[in-house]
Amino acid sequence: MVKRIMTGALVLLSLYVCPAYGDKGRILTYDTDADVRETSQKAIIFHNFEEEVLILGTDLQADRATTILEFIPFPSQPIVTLAEGEPFQRVSELIGKHKLVFIHYGHSKGSGGMSSETPVEIVHSARLGAHDVTVTRIDDITGFSKWVKTFLGSKGLSPGADYHDVEAVASDYVKRGINYFVFDLVDLKPGAQSVKPLVYRFKSKLMYYPLKTSNTFGGSGGIDLIIIAPGTLCDPSNNKALYIRSKSFSARNFCMNPLSTRNSNAVRASTSAEISIAEADSIYAPVGKFFPEKESIFMQLISYYGEYNFDDDLLIDILPAPPRPIIGEPDVYVPPGELSPSDYRHLSMRYNKKQATMSAIEMEIERFEQRLRAAKEGPGDPQNIPDFEKRIEKLRTERERLKKHRFATFGYSLPEEKTVWVKVTHQYAQGSLLELVDMTRSGPFYHVAGIKGDDYKSLKPNETYRVWIDPVYPRDYPFPSYYVYIEDFK
């Protein structure tokens, strides 16, 4: 699959006073003597636990005219579009409005801890011309190498001398199953210039930000991430990662751990603020449909400055992030607290059960739509048409109500959680009937709407399992029947 986007010359924005190379890798072409640097890389990240929107803007500097092929790997197929309006300028306005700051602590003779604040600052930059964007899926590094050489050859170019280093980085992504690559061919003039921000939207339950691609640039510099999500990720008073499940405080618990592995002081987290859906929508127009209508969302800046030599990418489960802002002066600062492992499991279970409930409702809608078609077109009874239409409308209403909440329950009665024995005879999928060892013709019947880890293949055919199930939604049937979420199995 290859998808191409061509754009004309456009006005650019750039962000932040500290330079950044960020998450793009680059392949120099035949002019191997050209010195190309990303003097500023900035990103706005929206995440809703299921999907991510990444808005990137880049400042580039070259000592002579040259052509580079930038690439970004993604864990799923991204939809790539040009950013509308001026998203980074709008972020700048919101940062000022909500007074996001970095908190600094120090000590002086005869006094306790002293603190100061540094405001988050945004600056603007110049312009650059066209994007030439191609989205590809590459399943082996040979395919990567072949595609790059063929693509550059079609432009009358060839890879530069450092290509083998780039290929090693790309190979690492392919081996990890991150095999969607977005390539962007950029013609550079001497001096500093910017590129129009691009928007990448893709499925990912983890907040994803590729770091290892920046190893292709080397050196040192900064990375600035504006994160807009249903929780605050980092504690600005001590750089503690609030999304970490453990209460222990160790190096692995620092904010954005892959960024702070070598030096925890290289990462700074700003205070955070709750923003409205309308404010987020002013940055990225479709965001009004990206977050549930009544979801609280929070904005925070994470800033890094240090070496570009990363061992890992950012792949963060943000579900445990506390859904509240961290604001105010340090002397009135109240730590947001941490989730114990049991608290995390409970929170994660509630969210997974909500997703299973959504799937159950979708399956019920599909069943009633099939019945409705049969009633209209035969062989069903036309007298059932009003009832089927009413049931479908009710299901759609419940689906929309559920979308508006992070977690939700309804007023209907459901059985308690229970343990059952299941003899698996075929590969299960969403909607499959659990084959209970003691199943009778009168039920109850349990259909799978979700499973721990989303891994249906973990239930192997011709095996018997003890399965912990939680009914999440009633299934229309003459005998007791329910959609269930599989919490665990042995």
ABEGO torsion letter per residue (X at the ends): XBBBBBBBBBBBBBBEABBBAEABBBBBBABAABBBBBABBBBBBBBAGABBBBBBBBBBBBABBBBBBBBBBBABBBBBBBBBEBAAAAAAAAAAAAGBBBBBBBBBBGBBBBBBBBBBBBBBBBBBBBBBBBBBBBABAAAAAAAAAAAAAAAGBBBBAAAAAAAAAAAAAAAAGBABBBBBBBBBBBEBBBBBBBBBBBBBABBBBBAAAAAAAEEBEBBBBBBBBABBABBAAAGBBAABABABBBAAABBGAAAAAABAAABBBBBBBBBBAAAAAAABAAAAAABBAABBBBBBBBBBBEBBBBABBBBBBAAABBBBBBBEBAAABBBAEBBBAAAAAAAAAAAAAAAAAAAAAAAAAAAAAAAAAAAAAOABBAAAAAAAAAAAAAAAAAAAAAAABABBBBABBBBBBBBBBBBBABBBBBGBBBBBAABBAAOBBBBBABBBGGBAAABBBGBBBBBBBBBABBBBBABBBBBBBBABBX
